[in-house]
Amino acid sequence: MDLAGWRVVKADMDKISSFHNDCLWKICSIFWFQNVSSEDLYRRTGCTNIWLTIEHRRLRRLHVRNKGGEGGG
């Protein structure tokens, strides 16, 4: 995946995802021994997987860039 001019490899995305989940767990005061899955964490917070968020923004940026050449802005 290429994001804003720099290549994002799976190892980088795993680190970003882990950091994102850690932040959500801290915000919700969820501790490791409570065995909360990522899907349950996203349901509780109303967030989505950070991979999906980044991919959505990347595709939206690509779409805007492509429309810019047509004069549509």
Phi, psi and omega in degrees: 000139178246123185237110177053043174091353176235143184281131178252116179267166184302322180298320177294317181294325177297319179293317179296317180296318179297316178298316180300313180295320177302318179296317179296319178299319180293318179299320182271001183056045177258131182253160187303327184283354179278353176050056177265125180287162178298320180298319178293322178299316179294323177296316182295323185266344184078011178267170174241172176301136183298330177301315181294320179297313180295316180296319178298314180293323179296315179294322178295318179296320179296318180297315179296319180297319180292322179290332181299328180287340181269357182084005182274339177076000000 
